[in-house]
């Protein structure tokens, strides 16, 4: 199954190259849920300069929000009993104020024209509900397609990849499974 996925991604990237004559500056890191995508991003970002955006590592069973450039952590995932405003999908609940903080971080970092802007992750909230980081993802993708300097790296689980590509017009994006060559 992994070989088939890699072949499909290779064919998709070759189609993009054939149709558009170049690779875009937008990359999609994909893979199954809970397979270390955020961990790979942490390793990728470590020691690099001019990287912005957000990471959402799972720490003690809860998603945290990390502003890459500031290094600040926020409790993004909350319990169902959380009394503040929350955004929910299935059994997962997120602090709405910190989701808005994530959007703020992304849009502020976008204005700094980083070498890499990372959005971890474009998930079910965005792709299926049009909530969460959706508004920021739309603006960011448009910004990079308009010729912004630097590179955009979106994290999308493999089960949502096709939907995300269609929803955000990411047909030109390079789909990758690892970041070793970047």
Number of C-alpha atoms within 10 A of each C-alpha: 6 8 8 9 13 14 12 13 17 15 12 17 20 16 14 18 16 11 11 12 10 12 16 19 18 21 19 24 25 22 21 12 11 10 11 13 22 18 15 16 20 15 12 15 17 11 9 10 11 16 22 26 27 26 24 24 22 15 9 7 8 17 19 22 23 21 21 22 16 11 10 11 15 16 16 22 24 20 13 12 7 12 9 10 11 19 16 17 11 7 7 14 20 24 21 18 14 17 21 14 17 25 21 15 20 23 18 13 22 23 11 12 16 20 15 22 25 27 25 22 24 20 21 19 17 20 21 14 11 13 16 23 23 19 12 21 20 14 13 20 17 14 15 17 15 9 10 17 13 16 18 25 22 22 23 27 22 16 14 17 21 13 16 22 17 11 14 16 14 20 18 21 22 21 25 17 15 15 12 8 4 5
